[in-house]
Amino acid sequence: MGAGHDHGHSHGPPPGATGTAAAAYRGRLRIALGITLTVLVAEIVGSALTGSLALLADAGHMATDAVGVGMALVAIHFANRPPGGRRTYGYARAEILAALLNCLLLLGVGGFILFEAIKRLASPTEVPGGTTVVFGLVGVVANLISLALLMRGQKESLNVRGAFLEVLSDALGSLAVVISALVIMATGWTQADPVASLLIGLMIVPRTLKLLREALDVLLEAAPKNVDMDEIRSHIMALPGVADLHDLHVWTITSGMPVLSAHVVVDHATLDSAGHEKMLHDLQGCLGEHFDVEHCTFQLEPGGHAAHEARLCH
């Protein structure tokens, strides 16, 4: 729970400003990037040898995985630079921008795969199933290792979740490659290859749209989805001496860094008897017990002060 401050003054940067949720997973992202690049090369070679569109589609997705994980790492580097000057929260939002760029990459690749698969359905190409299975299995195993590395981090950071979803989509894609190759080997139905490509494209889109919505929520400073604004208001209003509450805002700087600010109207008798410090401690205790907010800023006001502010603003 971050410190609360009267009149909106903050004594230094918020506790999470130089240690974002994704930073703890930098090493795992690097390993995942190395695995992705290795499989990318293998699948390009495999596609050249077999002519498999599904394998080439998976290689294309691997390429965006590599770019996506690379962007996530660059974003972590910038996000953990210390705040200062005009950038009072540092570059923490860089991670959200990386997640947004990952979404655009995924949507672009998904669209390309769908387009090529529809073309190939009209004129299927002979694909050697046995060789395709081998390269597809390499992709499946490699992606499962990367998923295990990123599983915990994707629950804590949108940036890591973007990389995780890229790898998950690719794992499903590699599995589709294997299944289509086995179908071709068993039945000779060559259209299984573009059908698998269609499935890869369709698997990418829904998860990408979900991540895109979450990233946009952060950029538009929507309240975090696990925060009930009405409940926060009720808890603050229930404190002895609190007469009113206005300008209540809760938003997210980056994953794992929620922030709250509020103007709390306190009756004169309570301010005179308890003092500002006691009221701030009560507010911090109230929110700290029930809500997970990284940094809180409170402005304590006597009755009538809001009307005075309104007159000054106009």
N, C-alpha and C positions, 0 to 999 in steps of 0.2 A: 504494500500500500504506500503510495507516494505521500509526501508531506502536503498538508493543506496550508494555504497561505491567505491571510487577510488582505483585502484590497487587490487581489490578483498578483501580488509580487511573488516571484519564485526565486529561491536562494540556490542558484545553480541549475544545471540541466536535470531533467528527470532521470531517475535511476536507470532506466532501460535505454537511454539515448545512445550509448556506445556499445551495447551488447544485445543485438537483436536475436530473436528466437532461432533464426537460421544459422547464426554464426557457429553454434555448437556442432553443426553437421557439415562444415566446410571440408574436412578430411574425407568424409564418406562421399560427398559430391565429387571430389577429385577422383576417387576410385571408380565411381560410376561413370565419369567422363572417360577414363582410360578404357574401361570395358566397352563402352559404347563405340568409341573410335575403332577398337580392334574388330568388333563385330561388323561395323560399317564396311571396312575394307573387305572382310571375308564375304559379306553378302553381295558386294559389287562384283567381286570375282565370280561368286556362284551364279549370279544373274547372267554374266557374260558367257559362262560355260553352258548354262542350261536354257537361256532364253526365257526364264520365268518372269512374268510381269509381277506376280505376287512377291517374289523375292526382291525384285527391283523396287517395288512399292515399299517393302519393309526397309530396304536400304535407304530409300529417300526419307522415310520416317526416322530412321537412325540418325541421318544427317541433321534433321531438325532437333532430335534429342541432344546431339552433341552441342549444337548452337544454344539450345535451351539451357542445358546444364552449365555451359560456359557462361551464359548471361547470368545465371543464378549465382555463380561464383564471383563474377565481377561485381554484381549488385551487393553481395555480402561484403566485399572489400570496401566499397564506397559507403554502405550503410553503417559500417562500424568505425568510420572516421569520426573523430570527436567533433561536437558542435562548436560553433563559434561565429562571431561576427553576425552577419545577417541570417545565417542558417542555424537557428537556435536549436533545432532538432538534428543537426547534421544532415546526412544524406540517407536517413532511414527509409524514406519513401522509394529509394532506388530499387528495393526488393519488390515493391508492388508494381513498379514500372516494368521490371523484368518479368513478373508473372503475366502482365498484360501483353508484353511482346511475345511471350511463349504462346499465349492464346492465339494471337494473330498468325504465328508460324504454323500452329497446329491446324487452324482452319484452312490456311492456304494449302498445306500438304494434303489434308483430307479432301479438299475440292479437286486437286490435281489427280489424286488416286481414283476418285469416283469417275472423273472424266475419262481417264485412260482405261479403266475397267470396262466402262460402257462401250468404248471403241473396240476393245479386245473381244467382248462378247459377240460382236457382229462378225469378227473374223478371228477365231481362236487359233493359237499357234501351238505346235507340238512342243511339249515340255518333258524332258527326262525326269521321271518321278524320283528315282533313287538318289541321284545327286542333289536334287532339290531338298529332299528329306534331310540329308546330312547337314546342309547349310542352315536349313530351318531350325534343326535341333540345336545347333550352335547358338543361334539367336535366342531360343527359348531359355536355355541354361544360363546364358550370360545375363539376360534380362531378369531372371529370377534372383540372381545374386544381387543385382543393383536394387531390385525392389526390397529385398531384405535389408539392405544398407539404409534405405531411405524411409522405411515403414514408419518409424517413430517420428522422424522429423516432419513428415507431411501432415501430422496431426497438429503441429505447433506453428507452422509457417506457411503462408500462401506461396512464398518463393520456392520453398522445398516441395510443396505440393504440386506446383507447376512442373517441376522436374520429375516428380514421382509419377504424375499422370502421363507424361511423355513416355516414360519407361514402361508403365503399365500398358498403355496403348500398343507399344511396340512388342511387348511380351505376347499380347493377344494376337497381334499381327503375325509374329513368328509362328505361333501355334496354328493360325489359319493357313500359313504356308505349308506346314507339315501335313495338316489334314488334307489340303487340296492335292498335295503330291501323292499321298497315299491313295486318295480316290482315283487319281489318274492311273496309278500303278495297278489298282484293282479292277477298274472298269474301262479305262481308256478314254474317259470323258474329259477332254481337254478344256472344256469350259469351266471346269472346277477351279482353274487358276484365276481367271478374271472374277469369278464369283467370290473367291477368297479375298481378292483385292477390294471388291465392293464392301465386304464385311469389315475389312480393315478401316476403310474410309468411314463407314457408318459408326464404328466403335469410337472413333476419334471425336466426332462432333458433340455428342451430349455432354461428356465430361469437360470438354473445352468450354462449352457455353456456361456450365456451372462455375468453373473457375473464373471465367470472364466476368460473370455477375458479381462474384465475391470481390474481385479486384476493383471493379468499378464502384462497389459500395464503399471501399476504403478511400478511393480517390474522391468520391463525392461526400466523404465524411459522414456517412450514415452511422447510426448507432450500431455497435457490434451485435451480432445476431443472438448472442447469449446474454444480452443486457436488456432487462425490462425497465423501460423508462418510467412507467407508472409506478412500479415497485420502488424504484430509487426515490421518486418524488414522495411517495407515501412514507418511507423510512425517515427522510429528512424532515418532513412536516410533522412527524410524530414526536420529534425531540422537544423537550420542555423549552419554552421561550421562543420557538420558531413560529412567526406569525404568517410568513408567506415565502414563496420561492419563485424566482423568475430567471430567465436566461440560463436554463439548465441545458448543458450540452455534453454529450458523450460521443467520442469518435475514436478512431484508431490511426495512429501514426504509421505503424507497420505491424505485421503479425506479432502478437505478444506484447504490444505496447499501447493498451487502451488509456485514454485520457479523459478526465472529467473537469468541467468548470461550472460554477453556479453562483448566483447572487442570492444570499440567504437573508431574509428580513427578520430581525430579532427585536422583540419589544424592549423598550428602554429599560424597564426594571431589571430584566435578565442581564442586559449588557452591563448595567451599573453594578449588580450584585455578583455575577459570575465572572464578568470580564471577557475580553476577546479570546484570550488563550484557552480558557475553559470551554468556550463554545467550539473552538476549532478542534480541540481534543475530542469533544463529544461527536462532532461531525465525522472526524476521521475514524473513531471507534465504531460509529454506526455503519459507515460504508465498508470499513475494513472487515467487519464481522460477516457481512452478507454478500459483498460483491468483490470481484477481482478487478480492480482498476489500478493501473500502474502509477498514475500521477493525478492528484486532485488539487484544484485551485478554487478556494472559496473567497468570495467577497461578502463580508458581514455588513449589513446595512440597518440603520434604525428605520422605523416606520416613516413613510413619506419620502424617503430618499429616491425611490424609483421615479416618482413624479418629478422630483427635482432634476434627475438625470434626463428625463424625457424633454423637459423644457430647455435644458442646455443643448441637447442634440438638435432641437428645432430652432 
